[in-house]
Amino acid sequence: DVKVTQSSRYLVKRTGEKVFLECVQDMDHENMFWYRQDPGLGLRLIYFSYDVKMKEKGDIPEGYSVSREKKERFSLILESASTNQTSMYLCASSIPGQGPYGYTFGSGTRLTVV
Amino acid sequence: GQQLNQSPQSMFIQEGEDVSMNCTSSSIFNTWLWYKQDPGEGPVLLIALYKAGELTSNGRLTAQFGITRKDSFLNISASIPSDVGIYFCAANSGYALNFGKGTSLLVTP
């Protein structure tokens, strides 16, 4: 089975801290994604990457950056955490050309910024 | 991304009842998908639809890709307590998926 692993299930950080959320997949997928999930707003795309060192902005990239130095790892960075970034963060990966059947999610990281 | 309008926002039903939810958009899509998210987990794919008019079943779940390619629905028959969760529609837009806001389903025994 494809596995997408997010390093932390729960995180509590202080306002202004630099926060790293890590995601690792073990199936050699080219595409990786970061979404945030908020009640009543569904899943919103922050950033995605279709290859090592490549990144594209999603719908809500402000306040975030990403890093993809290796194919299996996609990091989401909150440069200076703010309380409105308290959310559930979901990482996903997929194989290009195989359609959404290849879209696999991690279990999520619930981040609280205080 | 293009907006997907999912309804209802929540449903509270009794075990054994049938459930229906739908998703509409002003944009045309080539793929519609339905995901379920259990509490504390990431979404898991239930059904994928690739052709306008397509009707696909997965056990007690049935989904259809609207003929206009702008909508889709999901039906769950004879609901059971483990159907509890959040159901999301999604549509493929280039590299990434757009998601609806979700339908929260509660089932009482």
Chai-1 contact restraints between the chains, C-beta under 6 A:
chainA,res_idxA,chainB,res_idxB,connection_type,confidence,min_distance_angstrom,max_distance_angstrom,comment,restraint_id
A,G42,B,F99,contact,1.0,0.0,6.0,A-B,restraint_1
A,G42,B,G100,contact,1.0,0.0,6.0,A-B,restraint_2
A,G42,B,K101,contact,1.0,0.0,6.0,A-B,restraint_3
A,G42,B,G102,contact,1.0,0.0,6.0,A-B,restraint_4
A,L43,B,F99,contact,1.0,0.0,6.0,A-B,restraint_5
A,L45,B,A96,contact,1.0,0.0,6.0,A-B,restraint_6
A,F48,B,Y95,contact,1.0,0.0,6.0,A-B,restraint_7
A,F48,B,A96,contact,1.0,0.0,6.0,A-B,restraint_8
A,Y50,B,Y95,contact,1.0,0.0,6.0,A-B,restraint_9
A,D59,B,G1,contact,1.0,0.0,6.0,A-B,restraint_10
A,L90,B,G42,contact,1.0,0.0,6.0,A-B,restraint_11
A,P100,B,T31,contact,1.0,0.0,6.0,A-B,restraint_12
A,P100,B,L33,contact,1.0,0.0,6.0,A-B,restraint_13
A,P100,B,A48,contact,1.0,0.0,6.0,A-B,restraint_14
A,P100,B,N92,contact,1.0,0.0,6.0,A-B,restraint_15
A,Y101,B,A48,contact,1.0,0.0,6.0,A-B,restraint_16
A,F105,B,G42,contact,1.0,0.0,6.0,A-B,restraint_17
A,F105,B,P43,contact,1.0,0.0,6.0,A-B,restraint_18
A,G106,B,G42,contact,1.0,0.0,6.0,A-B,restraint_19
A,S107,B,E41,contact,1.0,0.0,6.0,A-B,restraint_20
A,S107,B,G42,contact,1.0,0.0,6.0,A-B,restraint_21
A,G108,B,G42,contact,1.0,0.0,6.0,A-B,restraint_22
